[in-house]
Structures are given as structure tokens and as C-alpha cells.
């Protein structure tokens, strides 16, 4: 699929299990508590669930696009 700047993407969701966040944190040597501690995420006003690492999000986007081709 070819994307253009400003193009809206179809909405999609992907469930990321907490154990995957922990594994990615270890692989990326990223101890940021927003990936590991729901309470810390809430304290920071970022929602109520842990936040996936950026590189992991890029992988999810890439593989979702690749699966459509």
C-alpha cells in the first residue's frame, strides 16, 4: 500500500499484553515506568494502561501493512 502525506488511515486496534511490554522493555533496555506500571501512567495523566514502546509500535504498523499486501 502506498501512503500519501496527510492521508487518513483506517482505524485498527491491536491488543498488546503486559508481558509483551515487559519483554520489549528488557530487549530495549528501557526501564521507563510508563511501560511497566499502570499506576505511574495514571499519576502522569497519560491514561490508565501501560504505554507500548515506540519501536514496538513501528513494528506493529509495519507488520500490519505487510500482512495486507
DSSP file (Angstrom, degrees, kcal/mol; ACC not computed):
  #  RESIDUE AA STRUCTURE BP1 BP2  ACC     N-H-->O    O-->H-N    N-H-->O    O-->H-N    TCO  KAPPA ALPHA  PHI   PSI    X-CA   Y-CA   Z-CA
    1    1 A X              0   0    0      0, 0.0     2,-0.5     0, 0.0    68,-0.1   0.000 360.0 360.0 360.0 137.9    0.0    0.0    0.0
    2    2 A X        -     0   0    0      2,-0.0     2,-0.3     0, 0.0     0, 0.0  -0.890 360.0-157.9-103.5 128.3    1.3    3.5   -0.8
    3    3 A X        -     0   0    0     -2,-0.5     2,-0.3     4,-0.0     6,-0.0  -0.764   1.2-150.9-105.2 151.7    0.5    6.2    1.6
    4    4 A X    >   -     0   0    0     -2,-0.3     3,-2.4     4,-0.1     2,-0.1  -0.896  34.9 -90.2-118.0 150.4    0.5   10.0    1.0
    5    5 A X  T 3  S+     0   0    0     -2,-0.3     3,-0.1     1,-0.3    -1,-0.0  -0.367 115.8  16.4 -57.6 130.5    1.2   12.8    3.4
    6    6 A X  T 3  S+     0   0    0      1,-0.3    -1,-0.3    -2,-0.1     2,-0.2   0.338  89.8 143.1  87.0  -6.5   -2.0   13.8    5.2
    7    7 A X    <   -     0   0    0     -3,-2.4     2,-0.3     1,-0.1    -1,-0.3  -0.464  50.6-126.5 -68.1 134.2   -3.8   10.6    4.2
    8    8 A X        -     0   0    0     -2,-0.2     2,-0.3    -3,-0.1    -1,-0.1  -0.648  22.1-140.8 -81.6 137.7   -6.1    9.3    6.9
    9    9 A X        -     0   0    0     -2,-0.3     2,-0.1     1,-0.1     3,-0.1  -0.700  23.4-100.7 -96.9 149.8   -5.5    5.7    7.8
   10   10 A X        -     0   0    0     -2,-0.3     2,-0.2     1,-0.1    -1,-0.1  -0.395  45.8-103.8 -63.3 144.0   -8.3    3.3    8.6
   11   11 A X        +     0   0    0     -2,-0.1     2,-0.3    -3,-0.0    -1,-0.1  -0.503  50.5 165.5 -71.4 137.2   -8.8    2.7   12.3
   12   12 A X        -     0   0    0     -2,-0.2     2,-0.3    -3,-0.1    -3,-0.0  -0.982  20.3-150.8-147.6 157.8   -7.4   -0.5   13.7
   13   13 A X        -     0   0    0     -2,-0.3     2,-0.3     2,-0.0    -2,-0.0  -0.920   6.7-171.6-129.7 156.6   -6.6   -1.9   17.1
   14   14 A X        -     0   0    0     -2,-0.3     2,-0.5     2,-0.0    -2,-0.0  -0.948  22.6-131.5-148.8 124.9   -4.1   -4.4   18.4
   15   15 A X        -     0   0    0     -2,-0.3     2,-0.6     1,-0.0    -2,-0.0  -0.669  19.1-165.1 -81.4 122.9   -4.1   -5.9   21.9
   16   16 A X        -     0   0    0     -2,-0.5     2,-0.1     4,-0.0    -2,-0.0  -0.942  15.7-138.4-109.1 115.6   -0.6   -5.7   23.5
   17   17 A X    >>  -     0   0    0     -2,-0.6     4,-1.4     1,-0.1     3,-1.2  -0.411  17.8-119.8 -72.9 147.7   -0.3   -7.9   26.5
   18   18 A X  H 3> S+     0   0    0      1,-0.3     4,-2.2     2,-0.2     5,-0.2   0.855 113.7  60.8 -55.6 -37.1    1.5   -6.6   29.6
   19   19 A X  H 3> S+     0   0    0      1,-0.2     4,-2.1     2,-0.2    -1,-0.3   0.834 101.9  53.3 -62.4 -30.6    4.0   -9.4   29.3
   20   20 A X  H <> S+     0   0    0     -3,-1.2     4,-2.9     2,-0.2    -1,-0.2   0.883 106.5  52.2 -69.6 -38.2    5.0   -8.2   25.8
   21   21 A X  H  X S+     0   0    0     -4,-1.4     4,-2.4     2,-0.2    -2,-0.2   0.910 110.0  48.9 -62.3 -41.6    5.6   -4.7   27.2
   22   22 A X  H  X S+     0   0    0     -4,-2.2     4,-1.9     2,-0.2    -2,-0.2   0.926 111.9  48.5 -63.7 -44.6    7.9   -6.2   29.9
   23   23 A X  H  X S+     0   0    0     -4,-2.1     4,-2.7     1,-0.2    -2,-0.2   0.937 112.3  47.9 -62.1 -47.4    9.8   -8.2   27.3
   24   24 A X  H  X S+     0   0    0     -4,-2.9     4,-3.0     1,-0.2    -1,-0.2   0.897 108.9  55.1 -60.6 -40.1   10.2   -5.2   25.0
   25   25 A X  H  <>S+     0   0    0     -4,-2.4     5,-2.8    -5,-0.2     4,-0.4   0.896 111.3  44.7 -59.4 -39.7   11.4   -3.2   27.9
   26   26 A X  H ><5S+     0   0    0     -4,-1.9     3,-0.8     3,-0.2    -2,-0.2   0.930 114.1  48.0 -70.3 -45.4   14.1   -5.8   28.6
   27   27 A X  H 3<5S+     0   0    0     -4,-2.7    -2,-0.2     1,-0.2    -1,-0.2   0.908 119.0  39.7 -61.5 -42.5   15.1   -6.1   25.0
   28   28 A X  T 3<5S-     0   0    0     -4,-3.0    -1,-0.2    -5,-0.2    -2,-0.2   0.426 106.3-125.4 -88.1   1.1   15.3   -2.3   24.5
   29   29 A X  T < 5 +     0   0    0     -3,-0.8     2,-0.6    -4,-0.4    -3,-0.2   0.940  60.6 148.6  51.7  50.1   16.9   -1.8   28.0
   30   30 A X      < +     0   0    0     -5,-2.8    -1,-0.2    -6,-0.2    -2,-0.1  -0.854  24.2 173.2-120.8  92.3   14.1    0.7   28.6
   31   31 A X        +     0   0    0     -2,-0.6    -1,-0.1    -3,-0.1     5,-0.1   0.296  26.5 144.2 -84.1  12.4   13.1    0.8   32.3
   32   32 A X    >   -     0   0    0      1,-0.2     3,-1.9    -7,-0.1     4,-0.3  -0.299  51.4-137.6 -54.3 124.7   10.7    3.7   31.9
   33   33 A X  G >> S+     0   0    0      1,-0.3     4,-2.8     2,-0.2     3,-1.1   0.671  95.1  76.4 -64.4 -16.3    7.8    3.0   34.3
   34   34 A X  G 34 S+     0   0    0      1,-0.3    17,-3.1     2,-0.2    -1,-0.3   0.714  98.5  47.3 -67.0 -15.5    5.2    4.0   31.7
   35   35 A X  G <4 S+     0   0    0     -3,-1.9    -1,-0.3    15,-0.2    -2,-0.2   0.570 125.1  28.2 -93.1 -11.5    5.8    0.7   30.1
   36   36 A X  T <4 S+     0   0    0     -3,-1.1     2,-0.5    -4,-0.3    -2,-0.2   0.609 111.0  55.4-125.9 -18.6    5.6   -1.3   33.3
   37   37 A X     X  -     0   0    0     -4,-2.8     4,-1.8     1,-0.1     3,-0.4  -0.914  48.1-166.6-136.2 106.3    3.4    0.4   35.9
   38   38 A X  H  > S+     0   0    0     -2,-0.5     4,-2.2     1,-0.2     5,-0.2   0.863  93.6  56.6 -56.4 -38.3   -0.3    1.3   35.3
   39   39 A X  H  > S+     0   0    0      1,-0.2     4,-2.6     2,-0.2    -1,-0.2   0.891 105.5  50.3 -63.7 -39.3   -0.3    3.5   38.5
   40   40 A X  H  > S+     0   0    0     -3,-0.4     4,-1.9     2,-0.2    -1,-0.2   0.893 108.0  53.6 -65.1 -39.5    2.6    5.5   37.2
   41   41 A X  H  <>S+     0   0    0     -4,-1.8     5,-2.5    -8,-0.3     4,-0.3   0.925 111.0  46.3 -59.8 -45.2    0.8    6.1   33.9
   42   42 A X  H ><5S+     0   0    0     -4,-2.2     3,-1.7     1,-0.2    -2,-0.2   0.920 108.7  54.9 -63.3 -45.0   -2.2    7.4   35.8
   43   43 A X  H 3<5S+     0   0    0     -4,-2.6    -1,-0.2     1,-0.3    -2,-0.2   0.865 108.6  49.3 -55.8 -37.6    0.0    9.6   38.0
   44   44 A X  T 3<5S-     0   0    0     -4,-1.9    -1,-0.3    -5,-0.1    -2,-0.2   0.482 115.2-117.2 -82.9  -3.1    1.4   11.2   34.9
   45   45 A X  T < 5S+     0   0    0     -3,-1.7    -3,-0.2    -4,-0.3    -2,-0.1   0.803  77.5 126.3  73.4  29.1   -2.0   11.8   33.4
   46   46 A X  S   <S-     0   0    0     -5,-2.5     2,-0.3     1,-0.3     3,-0.2   0.153  78.0 -87.7-105.2  18.0   -1.4    9.5   30.5
   47   47 A X        -     0   0    0     -6,-0.3    -1,-0.3    -5,-0.2    -2,-0.2  -0.808  49.1 -74.7 112.0-155.4   -4.4    7.2   30.8
   48   48 A X  S    S+     0   0    0     -2,-0.3     2,-0.3    -3,-0.1    -1,-0.1   0.275 100.4  69.2-131.4  10.2   -4.8    4.1   32.9
   49   49 A X  S    S-     0   0    0     -3,-0.2   -12,-0.1    -8,-0.1    -3,-0.0  -0.950  88.3 -92.9-129.7 151.6   -2.9    1.5   30.9
   50   50 A X        -     0   0    0     -2,-0.3     2,-0.5   -15,-0.1   -15,-0.2  -0.206  42.5-121.4 -59.1 152.8    0.8    1.0   30.3
   51   51 A X        -     0   0    0    -17,-3.1    -1,-0.1    -4,-0.1     3,-0.1  -0.848  20.1-121.8-106.5 131.5    2.2    2.5   27.1
   52   52 A X        -     0   0    0     -2,-0.5     2,-0.1     1,-0.1   -31,-0.0  -0.337  35.2 -99.4 -68.5 149.5    3.9    0.5   24.4
   53   53 A X     >  -     0   0    0      1,-0.1     4,-1.9   -18,-0.1     3,-0.2  -0.398  28.4-120.4 -68.8 145.8    7.4    1.3   23.4
   54   54 A X  H  > S+     0   0    0      1,-0.2     4,-2.1     2,-0.2     5,-0.2   0.911 111.2  50.7 -55.0 -49.6    7.8    3.4   20.2
   55   55 A X  H  > S+     0   0    0      1,-0.2     4,-1.9     2,-0.2    -1,-0.2   0.864 109.2  52.7 -60.5 -33.6   10.0    0.9   18.3
   56   56 A X  H  > S+     0   0    0     -3,-0.2     4,-2.2     2,-0.2    -1,-0.2   0.891 107.1  52.5 -67.3 -37.9    7.4   -1.8   19.1
   57   57 A X  H  X S+     0   0    0     -4,-1.9     4,-2.5     2,-0.2    -2,-0.2   0.907 107.0  52.2 -63.0 -41.3    4.6    0.4   17.7
   58   58 A X  H  X S+     0   0    0     -4,-2.1     4,-2.7     1,-0.2    -1,-0.2   0.912 108.9  50.7 -61.3 -41.8    6.6    0.8   14.4
   59   59 A X  H  X S+     0   0    0     -4,-1.9     4,-2.8     2,-0.2     5,-0.2   0.909 109.6  50.5 -61.6 -42.0    6.9   -2.9   14.2
   60   60 A X  H  X S+     0   0    0     -4,-2.2     4,-2.0     2,-0.2    -2,-0.2   0.918 112.3  46.8 -63.4 -43.1    3.2   -3.4   14.7
   61   61 A X  H  X S+     0   0    0     -4,-2.5     4,-2.1     2,-0.2    -2,-0.2   0.927 113.7  48.4 -63.1 -45.1    2.4   -0.8   12.0
   62   62 A X  H  X S+     0   0    0     -4,-2.7     4,-2.6     1,-0.2    -2,-0.2   0.934 113.5  45.0 -62.3 -47.5    4.9   -2.4    9.6
   63   63 A X  H  X S+     0   0    0     -4,-2.8     4,-1.9     1,-0.2    -1,-0.2   0.834 110.7  54.1 -70.2 -30.6    3.7   -5.9   10.0
   64   64 A X  H  X S+     0   0    0     -4,-2.0     4,-0.8    -5,-0.2    -1,-0.2   0.904 112.6  44.3 -68.9 -38.1    0.0   -4.9    9.8
   65   65 A X  H >X S+     0   0    0     -4,-2.1     3,-0.7     1,-0.2     4,-0.6   0.908 112.6  51.4 -68.2 -42.4    0.8   -3.2    6.4
   66   66 A X  H >< S+     0   0    0     -4,-2.6     3,-0.8     1,-0.2    -2,-0.2   0.844 104.6  57.4 -64.5 -33.4    2.9   -6.1    5.2
   67   67 A X  H 3< S+     0   0    0     -4,-1.9    -1,-0.2     1,-0.2    -2,-0.2   0.781 102.5  55.9 -69.2 -24.7    0.1   -8.5    6.1
   68   68 A X  H <<        0   0    0     -4,-0.8    -1,-0.2    -3,-0.7    -2,-0.2   0.643 360.0 360.0 -80.9 -14.9   -2.3   -6.6    3.8
   69   69 A X    <<        0   0    0     -3,-0.8    -1,-0.2    -4,-0.6    -2,-0.2   0.487 360.0 360.0 -86.5 360.0   -0.1   -6.9    0.7
